[in-house]
Amino acid sequence: MNKEDYQVLVFIAGILFVGFLFGMIFGEQRAFKLQDKWNCEIKYGSRPRNEISGDCLKYFEK
């Protein structure tokens, strides 16, 4: 393989690495939001809306 081939491979690897980093950052934030929603659903389940308090209200509004 010559120099140009290595440059292309390094370029592709760099793009993949940056994409991986962005995926980790934004995916983690999304996962935390989902986890909050699941915790609220576990905590309040099928209780009436007037018993739901705090941040959990936004997940139960329809």
N, C-alpha and C positions, 0 to 999 in steps of 0.2 A: 504494500500500500504506500502511496506517495503522500506528500504533505497535504494536498488538497483533500484527500480522503479523510485524513485525521481531523482537519478543520471542520469538515461537514459533520463528522461523528461527535466532536466536542460541542458543536453548535446545537445539534439535536439533543445531546445529553443535557446541555444547559437549559434548553427550553423545557424539557421534561422535569428537570429539577425545580425550576421556578414554578411550573404548574403544580408540582407536588407540594411545594411550600404554600402556595395560595390555597390549594385544596385542604391542607391541614389547618390553616388559620380559619378559613371561612367555614369549613365543615365542622370544626370544633365548636364555633359559636352557634351554629345551627343545632348541633347535638345538645348543647346546654339548654337551648330554648325548648327542644323536644322533651328533655328530661324534666324541666320545670312543669311542662304541661302534664306529663305522665304522673309526676308527684302530686299535682293538684287533683288529677282524676282519681288517684288512689286515695288521697286524703278525704275528698268530699264525695266522690262517687255519685250516687243518685240522690243526694240531699236536696232539699228545696233551695231555691236561689237566695233566699234571705239569710241562710246560714253560711253562705260562701263569703269569705272576706279577703281583703288585701289584693295581692297581685293575681290571685287565682280567678278573680271575677272576669278578667279579659278572655280567659279560655272558655268560659261557660256562656258568654253572651252570644245570642243567636240572632 
